[in-house]
Each structure stands twice: as C-alpha cells, then as structure tokens.
Amino acid sequence: MTHHVIIGAGEAGLRAAAALRDAGERHVTLVGGEHMPSYDRPALSKPDGETGLFHRPIAVDLARLEVVLGRTAKGIDRETKAVILTTGERLAYDRLLLATGARPRRLACDPAGHALMLRTLGDAEAIYGKADAGGSAILVGAGLIGLELAAELTRRGMTVRVLEAGPRALGRGVPAEIADVIVSRHRRSGVTFDFDVRIERVEHKSVVLADGARIEADLVVAAVGIEPEVGLAVSAGLACANGIEVNSRLVTSDPSIFAAGDCAVIDHPRYGRTRFETWRNACDQGAHAAKAMLGEAASFETLPWFWSDHFDLGLQAVGLHDPLRRSARRDLADGGWLRFELDENHVLQAAAGIGPGTSVSRDIRLAEKLIERGAFCAPEALADPGLGLKSLLKVAA
Ligand SMILES: Cc1cc2nc3c(=O)[nH]c(=O)nc-3n(C[C@H](O)[C@H](O)[C@H](O)COP(=O)(O)OP(=O)(O)OC[C@H]3O[C@@H](n4cnc5c(N)ncnc54)[C@H](O)[C@@H]3O)c2cc1C
C-alpha cells in the first residue's frame, strides 16, 4: 500500500490530495501549517462587494483524506523516507509532494516590520481590521496584489497612495497599455501614484523616502512580490534555485519527492525553467503532481493563465507576455479590448484582455485554444471584431 504525504494545504496541495483520493488511493495525508481550514487565497484581496467577506473556502471536498492542520513539517529524512513535524511526529511516505507555496517578500528598509503584508487569512484580518473609512493608506508596490488591495481599501473609504520603485505599474507580466488602463481606473477613484520612488525606511504610521520626505498614513502595506517557500527542500538537500527545481513531470532531484504550485520551478516544455505564481497553475500542477506520484509520465504543458480584478474592471491573460513581440488589438463592444502577441511567423503566443467584470473570459479561452494549437493568425484578422475568434479556431483545427 502506497503512502502519499503532501506538505502544504493550499490550492496545489488540496488538488493533489483530492486527485489521489479520487484515483482510489487510501493513504493520503495532507499537512498544513496554517490553523484554519483551507481557504481561497485570491479572495483575500477581492472581498465580496456586498458582504465584504474575504474568507471563502477552497472548493475541494476533503472527505476520506487525513488532514493535519496547524502542524508544520520541519524536516525530511530521505534515508528512511519520513517527514518530521515540529511536534516530533514522523510521517512515513512512499511518495512526498511539497506544495509549500510562498511568502511575501519583506522590504529590506523595514527591519522592524511596520508595513503589513498580505498572504494569509490572518494578514487580511490584520489589514482590514485597520482599514477605517476616512483613514489613509500607503501601498508599497504597484503589482497585481498591491493594486487589488488599493481598490479594496478605496472601496472601504480610505485615501490610498501607491508608492512604486519602478517607472510604471504592473511591470511584470502585464502589457504596458493594459497597465495604463488599470492605473487610470484607479486614479478615477482617487488612488494616487508615485513612481521611481526610493523608500529609506518605514516607521510606525509613516514612510520616509530617500529624499527625506515623510509621508504619514494610518496603514502601510508592502506588496512587493513573493519568495518561494523552499526551506524544507533546501534542508533536505533537494536542488533549489528560485524555487524547488522539478523536471517537466514535477519530480524533484529525489525521484520519490515532487513539488507543485508557487514553490516549484519547473522545466516547462514551452518556456524552459519557469516558476508560476498564479491560482490556476497551483490547481493544475497539484492535479498533475498526483498523476506523476501515481507513475504517469506526461509532461506538464498547461499554459499559464491568470485573472485580476480592479474596481469594475477584470483583467485576464494567457501565455507569457513579451513586450518585444508584434501585437494586435481588438476592441470590444462593451469598451473592453484584447491584445494579442504573435511571433515572427504570426503564431499566436499570448493574449490579454481588459473589460467590465468577466467580459473578456470567453475570448481569452478561445485565445488559449489558438495558442495551444500553435495557430497561425493574421494580425488583421485578430484585430477585426467582426471576425469571431471561433472561426480562426476552425481554420486552425
Ligand atoms: C492576496 C492574494 C491575491 C491573489 N490573487 C490572485 C488572482 O487574482 N489570480 C491568480 O491567478 N492568482 C492570485 N493569487 C496567487 C494564488 O493565490 C497563488 O498562486 C496560489 O494560491 C498558490 O497556491 P499554492 O498551493 O502553491 O501555495 P499556498 O496557497 O501558499 O499554500 C501553501 C501552504 O503550505 C503551507 N506550508 C508551507 N510550508 C509548510 C510546512 N513546512 N509545513 C506545513 N505547511 C506548510 C503554507 O502555510 C500554505 O498554507 C493571489 C495571491 C494572494 C496572496
């Protein structure tokens, strides 16, 4: 009888556990360091507009799984194949999955930790607990999570100022034209932005800039990216470099140990060494890791996809953005638009869309299919809103 142990009860860990159980495995143990039952992380920065609720459980049925919450794995004994918990308990495994996720990157200029950060339910409770209407907030970092939080704090009646070290918002992974639309939407609701800002230090309720200026705020939040949670893997001697290194089947440098989700840097057949930091990747890699743990040998080839919400606007993107590629723009009837990226042979490589709510979903799904099929697309056809993407898909079939 095979013992499967999974460390990390986030999206990747849960999906893997459920997939193993659904495949008929009887000994699946899921260990999660957080005390609370597993919850949907993206909802933390986009609470329900009506109720304000940001605690939404992950939609995975935990029946017939052994779930150990609130206990942290502190070591892996690869000789005897056992995971050691902080309680001293040892869990024997035949196959082990590391789905340890990531932690927010700390601001080097904030050793005292005055700036709050957002990763866990506890972090969200701390931030929203201080988000009083009429108060002021500084968001350090104009990435997706920082800007989603800026929108939510504005919705709660705070005055929000965003400080960004780079020359523009959403510098990683989002085309500049789409980032501009998102920034304009924020500005319309009163969010202000400072770019190319150097922060000297963060103090209690203030930020001091390199030029000596002091900005007071009731709440300071840093959202400057994440770092993969690799401590366990490093101490076990597994190969790690910006994540736990896995091959295209999600196997680490130890054939009995797998990794998936935010913590894993995968040898992706299309993109080479890449670590994805998105919800769907965690779900898909979790399910894929389960298959790999059962001995199935397929490569993980799924395209990266993510969404992000800003006030009434929804962004969705598929594939990896490269600003140097040729692009085509398609305007949609509701004011939204799509941006396609093609390689030198006019093969579609990536697409992103911005529009009201989830209005771009269907087109992004079709773009994903076109990319998967390696479809040749004339830029004029992509730009023509009268020509359905479905018809391009038929040509590509
Ligand atoms: C505020 C916020 C908003 C987001 N919004 C979006 C979005 O709109 N769209 C999108 O695509 N993505 C979004 N993401 C990213 C997405 O949530 C993550 O990519 C995804 O949740 C990663 O899942 P994971 O299972 O790999 O890691 P995690 O969800 O981080 O789970 C890892 C778990 O492992 C546990 N753990 C770590 N080490 C140990 C140990 N030694 N022992 C026991 N347990 C351990 C951790 O406590 C954690 O619970 C958002 C993330 C955040 C924080």
The ligand as a Gaussian input file, in Angstrom:
#p B3LYP/6-31G(d) Opt

LIG

0 1
 C       -3.924000      38.279000      -1.826000
 C       -3.682000      37.375000      -2.983000
 C       -4.445000      37.507000      -4.144000
 C       -4.230000      36.688000      -5.234000
 N       -4.983000      36.852000      -6.348000
 C       -4.769000      36.076000      -7.425000
 C       -5.539000      36.256000      -8.612000
 O       -6.399000      37.125000      -8.690000
 N       -5.279000      35.462000      -9.669000
 C       -4.329000      34.481000      -9.633000
 O       -4.147000      33.765000     -10.624000
 N       -3.587000      34.266000      -8.502000
 C       -3.786000      35.054000      -7.418000
 N       -3.023000      34.874000      -6.281000
 C       -1.988000      33.823000      -6.279000
 C       -2.569000      32.470000      -5.868000
 O       -3.368000      32.629000      -4.729000
 C       -1.412000      31.515000      -5.577000
 O       -0.662000      31.374000      -6.769000
 C       -1.888000      30.146000      -5.125000
 O       -2.742000      30.248000      -4.013000
 C       -0.681000      29.282000      -4.764000
 O       -1.106000      28.084000      -4.223000
 P       -0.071000      27.066000      -3.547000
 O       -0.892000      25.917000      -3.100000
 O        1.068000      26.841000      -4.452000
 O        0.531000      27.851000      -2.303000
 P       -0.171000      28.432000      -0.986000
 O       -1.574000      28.824000      -1.280000
 O        0.760000      29.461000      -0.468000
 O       -0.217000      27.205000       0.007000
 C        0.941000      26.705000       0.618000
 C        0.584000      26.247000       2.016000
 O        1.681000      25.483000       2.511000
 C        1.838000      25.767000       3.887000
 N        3.205000      25.395000       4.300000
 C        4.367000      25.949000       3.895000
 N        5.414000      25.335000       4.476000
 C        4.907000      24.365000       5.273000
 C        5.481000      23.400000       6.147000
 N        6.812000      23.300000       6.316000
 N        4.642000      22.567000       6.822000
 C        3.299000      22.653000       6.661000
 N        2.708000      23.548000       5.843000
 C        3.500000      24.391000       5.157000
 C        1.552000      27.257000       3.967000
 O        1.227000      27.625000       5.287000
 C        0.370000      27.394000       2.999000
 O       -0.852000      27.244000       3.653000
 C       -3.221000      35.685000      -5.175000
 C       -2.447000      35.554000      -4.009000
 C       -2.665000      36.386000      -2.934000
 C       -1.806000      36.245000      -1.694000

